[in-house]
Amino acid sequence: MSFITDRKRVDGLGSSHSGVGHWISQRVTSIALIPLSLMFLFPFMSALGADHASMLETYAQPYHALVAIMFFIVLCLHLVQGMQVVIEDYIHGHRLLVGLLIANKLLWGSVAVTAIFAIAKIAFSA
């Protein structure tokens, strides 16, 4: 027999003790992606039809390079969290669940590192 009140059970944040933090982080990254997407896409679209040199010139500017790096970091973090929720909800085998969660983090982590490396190479080579 347990004498824990309903309030005390709720204060534990669930079985993993991280549900609320994950939910808030997902919302913060989605809100941050709105202005970052606009600040990333406008220079990208303006240089899209031009030649290779003008694209390099656009992202050689520190402002555009930093915005692009922040965009890819927040985007990949948001994708990791979103895919984690989908995997946890629909995969029921423990080994497959753990394997897919690891693959999810490795995939989006490698995408973020590759994007940061490419943007930094453009920014520092010009």
N, C-alpha and C positions, 0 to 999 in steps of 0.2 A: 504494500500500500504506500502510495506516494503522497506526501503532503505539500508538493510544490503547487503554487497557484498558477493559474493560466498566464498571468502577467510574467511570472518568472520563467515559464517555458518559452514565451515569445522573446524575452530579452536575450536568449541564446543565439538568435539570428538563424535558427534552423540547424540541421545536422552538420553542415560543413562550416558554419559560423562565418560565411562570407556572402550570403545571398544578397543582402541589401547593398553592400559595397559594389558587387558586380553589377547590379541593376543601375545604381547611380553612375558608375563608370561608363556603362553602355550609353546612358542618356547624355552624359557630358561629352563623350566623343562624337555622338551624333550631332549635338548642337555645335560643337567646334568645327565639324566638317562643313557646315553651311557656309560660313565666311571663307574658310580655307579653300573650299572648292571654287568659289567665285574668284578669289585672288589667284588661284592656280590656273583656272581655265581661260580667263581673259588674255593674259600674255601668251599662253600656249596656243589659243585659237588665232591670235593676231600673227604669230610667227609660223603657223601651220602651213600656209600656202606658199611661203617663201622658200628660199634655198637653205642649204645646210648651214652656211655661214651665219645667216641671220638668226637661225635657231640657237646656234652656239653663242652668238652675241647677246641674245635675250637672257639666257641663263648664266651668262658670265657676270651679270649684274648681281651684287650680293643680295639685294632685296628679293629678286625673283628666285634665286637659288635657295635662300632660307625658307621662303614660302613653300617651294616645292618639297623641300626636305620635311618641313613640318606637316605638309599635306600627306605625304606618304607614311610618315610615322603614325599619325593619328588614324589614317585610313586602315593601315595594317593592324593596329591595335583594336580598332572597331571590328574588323573582319575576324580577328582571332576570337574576340568575345562573342560575336554573333554565331560563328560556327560552333563554338564550344557549347552554347545553349542548345543548338540543333542536335549536335552529337549526343549530348547528355540526355536529351528528351527521347530520341528515337533509336539509340543503340542500347541493347540490353545485355549483351554478353560482356563480361568484365574485361577479358583480354582484348577483344576488339575495341571496346570503349577506350581503354588506356592507350592502345596503339593509335587509334584515330586522334585522340587528344594530343598525343606527342607529335604525330604527323602534321596536325593542324598548326601547332606552334612552330614547328620547324619550317613548314611551307611559308607561312606569312612572315616569319622572322627572316627567312632568306630573301623573300621579296623586298622587305624593308631595307635590309643591308645592301642588296643589289641596287636598289633605287638611290639610296644615299650615296653609295660609291660612285654611281654614274653621274649624279648631279654634282658631287664634289669634284670629280675629275673634270667636268666641263667648267666649273667655276674656277678651279685653280690652274687650269691649263691655258686660259685666255690671258 
